[in-house]
């Protein structure tokens, strides 16, 4: 079983179904491609990029800003 989709789904359910939030946002570093794909598959949308914002060894990595709205969560929940 893949844990990431289950945990992301559980966090979204708590945020939208129990806390009644309108928006859930996160940021993920560009070198974490597996997390980025997991968030995109879960329905998070890229909203922006903070270029060269995070130290990454000898260089710098981007900080990618993502979010999901309650309406997007409900639309996905109806499909599944």
N, C-alpha and C positions, 0 to 999 in steps of 0.2 A: 504494500500500500504506500502510495506517495503521501507524505505528511503535509507538504506545502499547500496543495489545493484544499485539503480538509481544514487546515488552520486558517487560511485566508478566508474561506467560506464562513467559518465559525465567527471570525472577527467581524466580517461584514454583517452577518445575521445579528450579532449582538449590537452593533452600531445602529443598524437601520430598524430592526424589528423590536428591540428591547429599549434602546436609548432614544429612538426616534430622531436620530440625527439626519440632517439634510445632506451632509457632505462628509466624505471620508477621504483624507488625503495622506500621502506618504512621499518620501523621497528615497531613491535607490541610487547607489553609485554605479557608474557606467561599467566598472570592472566586474560587477556582479550580474553577469548575463543570465544566469539561471533564475535568479529572483525576478529580474526584469521580465523574462518570458512568463513566469508564473503569475505575476501581477497583470500582465496584458491578457493572458488566458482567462483570468478571473473577471475581467471587464474593466480594469482600471485604464484610464486614458492619459496619455502623456500631455501635460499642460505646459511644460517648459523645461529648459535646461540651464543650469548654472554652470557655465563653462569653466573648466580648470579650477574647480572649487574645493577639491579634496586631495590632500597629499596621497600619492600612490607610489611608494618606493622612491625612485629617483625623479619621478615626474609628477604630473597632476592628472586627476580624473574628473569627469563631469558628474554633477549631481542632478539626476533626472527627477523632476517633480511630476507626480501622478495623482489622480483623484477619481472618485466615483460618486455619483449623485444617487439619492434615494430612488429617483425614478428609473435610473439605469439598473439598479439592483432589483427593483420590483419586476421590471421587464425581463431580466435574465431569469429570475425566480419562476416566472410564469412559464417560460420555455422548458426549463429543466424538470 
